[in-house]
Amino acid sequence: MRDFSNAYLEILKGELAGLNLTRILDGEEFYNKQIVDSLLPYEQSKFFKAKLDKVGLLVDVGFGGGFPLVPLAWKEPKYSFVGFEGKRKKADAVALICERLNLDNVRPMHQRLEDVLMDRDCIVTFKAVGKIKDLLAKLFVPRGTKVTVFFYKGPGLDQLEDLSRISDWKQISDEFFDVPGTEKRRLMGFENVPRGTYIPEGLKKNLVNASDFL
Ligand SMILES: C[S@@+](CC[C@H](N)C(=O)[O-])C[C@H]1O[C@@H](n2cnc3c(N)ncnc32)[C@H](O)[C@@H]1O
């Protein structure tokens, strides 16, 4: 894991220097705050790994400099990983990082969440992208498809977000983890209701299928 972290940081500081993909450029800090923080909730959660073992497909939205997308793809070479990132510059940079790290199970795409129909059973992750309620409202799932979402959050979630009246999704988990050198990490999971989620009529025909990216 240390070797993976060092190789990742070397690319960020070398070939991609100047892109500002992460502000954390110290080796130890990068290891804890980016690599361990991406992987530890996955490894220690009672739900996350078990769910991925079932579906074998994870979609990380808003991966920025590649987190948690790239460490998870490195950790689980037998599963498929897709990333959606709204900024092209970041998506292209992370595609290059994956190439340099020889990861062939991950596709970092330039794509906004709200333009996609999640037409495959999968896990979706969000780390530091936005508020739970807002993001769930932009996650479009058709009837009969099951999407499990995990939000990487901080300990102040209750003070910062309103989790009441979230429609079409039910909360399935709420776990806390100690990540060295960071504030406590909270991982909260949701699953869509079987009838699917509300998709505004005008949007339906313009959505692209997540399965097109596999
Ligand atoms: C603060 S960064 C977090 C990056 C990474 N997940 C991490 O934890 O280091 C949030 C990222 O989400 C992306 N983003 C925000 N809204 C998005 C959307 N609706 N669809 C795709 N990407 C989005 C932004 O472009 C930005 O790169």
The ligand as a Gaussian input file, in Angstrom:
#p B3LYP/6-31G(d) Opt

LIG

0 1
 C      -14.051000      18.474000      -3.263000
 S      -13.835000      17.499000      -4.683000
 C      -13.627000      15.901000      -3.942000
 C      -12.752000      15.011000      -4.763000
 C      -12.528000      13.600000      -4.212000
 N      -13.766000      12.842000      -4.108000
 C      -11.805000      13.625000      -2.882000
 O      -12.413000      13.269000      -1.869000
 O      -10.620000      14.000000      -2.858000
 C      -15.470000      17.382000      -5.416000
 C      -15.451000      16.962000      -6.863000
 O      -16.772000      16.623000      -7.273000
 C      -16.976000      17.043000      -8.595000
 N      -18.427000      17.172000      -8.797000
 C      -19.270000      17.992000      -8.108000
 N      -20.544000      17.812000      -8.518000
 C      -20.504000      16.847000      -9.488000
 C      -21.517000      16.235000     -10.322000
 N      -22.799000      16.583000     -10.213000
 N      -21.144000      15.278000     -11.210000
 C      -19.824000      14.930000     -11.311000
 N      -18.836000      15.482000     -10.565000
 C      -19.164000      16.431000      -9.668000
 C      -16.201000      18.363000      -8.683000
 O      -15.838000      18.691000     -10.017000
 C      -14.981000      18.073000      -7.814000
 O      -13.890000      17.602000      -8.552000

